[in-house]
Amino acid sequence: MQLFTLGLNYQTAPIAVRERVVFGAERLREALTELVRARPAEEAAILSTCNRTELYCASGDPKEALAWLADYHRVDAQELKPHLYTLPREEAVRHAFRVASGLDSMVLGEPQILGQFKDAVRTAEEVGTLGATLSRLFQRSFAVAKEVRSNTRIGANVVSMAAAAVRLAGRIYPSLREQRVLFIGAGEMIDLAATHFAAQLPKAMAVANRTPERAQALAHRIGAQVLPLRDLPEHLPHFDIVISCTASTLPILGKGMMERVIKARRHAPVFMVDLGVPRDIEPEVGQLDDVYLYSIDDLAEIVRAGVDERVSQVAQAEAIIDAQVGSFLHWMESRELVPLIRALREQGEDARRMEVERAVRALSRGDDPHAVLEALSHGLTNKLLHAPTQALHGAGAEERNELQRVLARIYELRSRS
């Protein structure tokens, strides 16, 4: 069984590359169907987040999967190659376990990736692109993640992207109690950011989102007002802090808009965090005076500063994963033997049925039962041992030695003096 993972992440690709191969939630089902139909894989799941895009495939060809990925996003495959990793079999299994456990995340031990992983698997299940191999792999991945979190402190004192954003804002504004905060979007990342900023008791908060219902729910929870997304240019000058993370494929805040905002604010500073991939805020906005713009990659340094306490737990977590990788590979190897075992049993059953039918005919003729049983047992023994005996006689010297060892182990033979 060909099992592999093809992908890129925050360690191998900058945000400018990652944002070009993101699978939006609204297109993920279509992409999965196309991936399997195009035959780079018989089984497939796609994990696409701000920090990674990965194809998990079974019974497929990594080269064809790369070609499909590049073609789907209309990106030159040669541009992607330097940033991609292809992990075969054992490495793919270990990678899935590490990702689910938070060991491969920008924030070591963060729990958010597990929920994103489960969502990706759920979507693949609903579309029908999972088979026995990937289903078992992901079930085991989630079990391993649970074991790692239960038996280590890898998730203790997690420094999240949201907490890092609050810390950065604190460098510009001594107290957030006098600041107005705008959240653009209402997904999980914004929800986390809103929770952290709300804890600082800012002067005012607002949520702008394409779907008013989601914005209302978040705004109600944190005590914020709701703004129509289309009215952003009008309201932006009133906010000191802007946190954005939407599913938009194009920037929603451009340099020209922010130039007008800064002028309206009389050059009062604006702190902006773009958690979106693809980016919601044009990178050129960061060149403006009085604008402090940070992307998700910019938060990495602050995040890394908080992981030291968890690094000591990595060895223990890796040991758990290593043991589980071995167990899963054993399951895969056993599964690959199923057709051979089935064929072996069918052959034995054919021999048994033939000898029984011959014995029944002999008994119906009135033959001696004892002689019939003797003939049945001899006939069955000869049929079952004919193939290995012929293999031994027809083998060369080196092959014969190997066959002797194998047959002695299979039949538990002991030399008789």
Summary of the structure (lengths in Angstrom):
residues: 417
radius of gyration: 30.9
end to end distance: 44.2
largest distance: 113.7
contacts: 1320
relative contact order: 0.09
helix: 60%
strand: 13%
